[in-house]
Amino acid sequence: MIRQALVILTILAILIVSCGKKGPPTLKGMTDNVTKTDNVTKRGIR
């Protein structure tokens, strides 16, 4: 339960930062890495 909540919170935070793009550079770097991994996973699934 706790892990699921953490995952949901991190996803929400990433979405908020990616939408606003007004966050510390560390968050921007994290979102960039997440989007890169998402693209890789999408390519792998396809």
Secondary structure, DSSP 8 states (H G I E B T S, - for coil): -HHHHHHHHHHHHHHHHHHH--S-HHHHHHHHHHHHHHHHHHHHH-
